Amino acid sequence: MDWNKKRVLVTGGAGQIGSNLVRRLTKLGADVTVADNLWRGQLSNLSVDWVPSIDLETRFLNVDLAEKAACDLACKGQEIIIHLADVVAGINFVFGNQYFLFNKNALIDNHMIAAAQEAGARKYVYVGSACSYPADKQAVLDPPPFKEDEVYPASPESAYGWSKLMGEYLCELAAESGKMETGVLRFHNVYGPNCVLDPAKSQVIPALIRKAITYPTDDFVVWGSGQQRRAFVYVDDAVEALVRICERGMGKGAIQIGPDYSTSIRETAEEVVRASGKDISITFDTTKPEGDMDRAADWSKARDILGWEPKVDVREGIRRTYEWCEKELQYERSTAAE
Ligand SMILES: NC(=O)c1ccc[n+]([C@@H]2O[C@H](COP(=O)([O-])OP(=O)(O)OC[C@H]3O[C@@H](n4cnc5c(N)ncnc54)[C@H](O)[C@@H]3O)[C@@H](O)[C@H]2O)c1
């Protein structure tokens, strides 16, 4: 597909996945607009070495996409819409704010898809989550890698998982109208540079990295027993899947993105400690929530349709993420000291 001058809207483009995607799309020559209210994303994510990936005056919209008028404004004139904006956060926020999160994501996803259709967009990409798989399937250790259709009959553990499944379902229904092609990726746990380090909203890998960087001032405490397992996806692999779905994955139903093996949180913490080069003693706080027990992806559909495969393993991915987080926290500290 020729991306040159293609008008592409990336919602949530100041976030972790979105900002890495924007960088990639602008390299491909696309004319990218970002819509993000910076609830969790940061404007600085849209720059590399202080050079913005897009014109921040004309191609960045600081808007709340829970409002239909904002979605209309963002979608106007766009050919391809990659909708990533949703409320995403770590386990504590997710289970502590279930109503807020479901309500907000439902508003954002409903308004965005309506606005995209009304604006005459040709392609609309949505990203679902492995958190949408039924809670009982994820409650045991070492389940066989999930296939896409195992998401039904639906019974996700969290309101976040429900909201993301409803977002996928909306895409299916919208595609039936024949006005717009829709494509759906279902990501497992994505991590990498431009992740969120704020402890109130961060996910497991950046949260552990922050604790390793501030150790021994802060204890290195892992939430839960450390036995729970996740299939981690490095952000560049997620971005590759997003580019490929626009090119050859539209109208094929949900396509799962993640490795077919999982890594325990204990192993993840050990990798973080290794990347830190410090002598850190790990403690586990079993009074804290740990979420689903285990899940991994049967990614054969992604291989067959997108030609996708996971390329960056957890050790290398954590090493690169650690490096980015160290610089980010150094910068935070130096600006706080000014
Ligand atoms: N990170 C993961 O592990 C993961 C896994 C599965 C699916 N996903 C999905 O991928 C997408 C991107 O996730 P991410 O990891 O980059 O998260 P992120 O939080 O970094 O990005 C989401 C962006 O949406 C923005 N946003 C939130 N509410 C908004 C609103 N009302 N109006 C405008 N912008 C708003 C945030 O500011 C943020 O920049 C999300 O849809 C998420 O559900 C992520």
The ligand as an SDF file (V2000), in Angstrom:
LIG
                    3D

 44 48  0  0  0  0  0  0  0  0999 V2000
   -0.7770   -1.5220   26.3080 N   0  0  0  0  0  0  0  0  0  0  0  0
   -1.3420   -2.7070   26.2440 C   0  0  0  0  0  0  0  0  0  0  0  0
   -0.8740   -3.6600   26.8670 O   0  0  0  0  0  0  0  0  0  0  0  0
   -2.5820   -2.9170   25.4020 C   0  0  0  0  0  0  0  0  0  0  0  0
   -3.0640   -4.2290   25.2560 C   0  0  0  0  0  0  0  0  0  0  0  0
   -4.2210   -4.4310   24.5230 C   0  0  0  0  0  0  0  0  0  0  0  0
   -4.8520   -3.3600   23.9090 C   0  0  0  0  0  0  0  0  0  0  0  0
   -4.3650   -2.1220   24.0740 N   0  0  0  0  0  0  0  0  0  0  0  0
   -5.0910   -1.0140   23.4430 C   0  0  0  0  0  0  0  0  0  0  0  0
   -4.2060   -0.2520   22.6380 O   0  0  0  0  0  0  0  0  0  0  0  0
   -4.5970    1.1100   22.6560 C   0  0  0  0  0  0  0  0  0  0  0  0
   -3.4050    1.9880   23.0150 C   0  0  0  0  0  0  0  0  0  0  0  0
   -2.8880    1.5770   24.2720 O   0  0  0  0  0  0  0  0  0  0  0  0
   -1.5560    2.1680   24.8930 P   0  0  0  0  0  0  0  0  0  0  0  0
   -0.8500    1.0790   25.5720 O   0  0  0  0  0  0  0  0  0  0  0  0
   -0.8230    2.9850   23.8920 O   0  0  0  0  0  0  0  0  0  0  0  0
   -2.1720    3.0940   26.0280 O   0  0  0  0  0  0  0  0  0  0  0  0
   -1.9580    4.6420   26.3020 P   0  0  0  0  0  0  0  0  0  0  0  0
   -2.7180    4.9670   27.5260 O   0  0  0  0  0  0  0  0  0  0  0  0
   -0.5100    4.9490   26.2720 O   0  0  0  0  0  0  0  0  0  0  0  0
   -2.6640    5.3020   25.0290 O   0  0  0  0  0  0  0  0  0  0  0  0
   -4.0370    5.6520   25.0270 C   0  0  0  0  0  0  0  0  0  0  0  0
   -4.1260    7.1280   24.7130 C   0  0  0  0  0  0  0  0  0  0  0  0
   -5.5140    7.5090   24.6940 O   0  0  0  0  0  0  0  0  0  0  0  0
   -5.6010    8.8040   25.2530 C   0  0  0  0  0  0  0  0  0  0  0  0
   -6.9610    9.0130   25.7540 N   0  0  0  0  0  0  0  0  0  0  0  0
   -7.5650    8.4360   26.8240 C   0  0  0  0  0  0  0  0  0  0  0  0
   -8.7970    8.9340   26.9790 N   0  0  0  0  0  0  0  0  0  0  0  0
   -8.9890    9.8400   25.9850 C   0  0  0  0  0  0  0  0  0  0  0  0
  -10.0590   10.7010   25.6130 C   0  0  0  0  0  0  0  0  0  0  0  0
  -11.1990   10.7330   26.3110 N   0  0  0  0  0  0  0  0  0  0  0  0
   -9.9230   11.5110   24.5300 N   0  0  0  0  0  0  0  0  0  0  0  0
   -8.7540   11.5140   23.8150 C   0  0  0  0  0  0  0  0  0  0  0  0
   -7.7190   10.7320   24.1250 N   0  0  0  0  0  0  0  0  0  0  0  0
   -7.8130    9.8870   25.1860 C   0  0  0  0  0  0  0  0  0  0  0  0
   -4.5700    8.8140   26.3780 C   0  0  0  0  0  0  0  0  0  0  0  0
   -4.1630   10.1080   26.7610 O   0  0  0  0  0  0  0  0  0  0  0  0
   -3.4340    8.0170   25.7540 C   0  0  0  0  0  0  0  0  0  0  0  0
   -2.4890    8.8390   25.1310 O   0  0  0  0  0  0  0  0  0  0  0  0
   -5.7670    1.2140   23.6370 C   0  0  0  0  0  0  0  0  0  0  0  0
   -6.9670    1.1980   22.9040 O   0  0  0  0  0  0  0  0  0  0  0  0
   -5.6410   -0.0480   24.4570 C   0  0  0  0  0  0  0  0  0  0  0  0
   -6.8840   -0.4660   24.9790 O   0  0  0  0  0  0  0  0  0  0  0  0
   -3.2430   -1.8630   24.8030 C   0  0  0  0  0  0  0  0  0  0  0  0
  1  2  1  0
  2  3  2  0
  2  4  1  0
  4  5  1  0
  4 44  2  0
  5  6  2  0
  6  7  1  0
  7  8  2  0
  8  9  1  0
  8 44  1  0
  9 10  1  0
  9 42  1  0
 10 11  1  0
 11 12  1  0
 11 40  1  0
 12 13  1  0
 13 14  1  0
 14 15  2  0
 14 16  1  0
 14 17  1  0
 17 18  1  0
 18 19  2  0
 18 20  1  0
 18 21  1  0
 21 22  1  0
 22 23  1  0
 23 24  1  0
 23 38  1  0
 24 25  1  0
 25 26  1  0
 25 36  1  0
 26 27  1  0
 26 35  1  0
 27 28  2  0
 28 29  1  0
 29 30  1  0
 29 35  2  0
 30 31  1  0
 30 32  2  0
 32 33  1  0
 33 34  2  0
 34 35  1  0
 36 37  1  0
 36 38  1  0
 38 39  1  0
 40 41  1  0
 40 42  1  0
 42 43  1  0
M  CHG  2   8   1  16  -1
M  END
$$$$
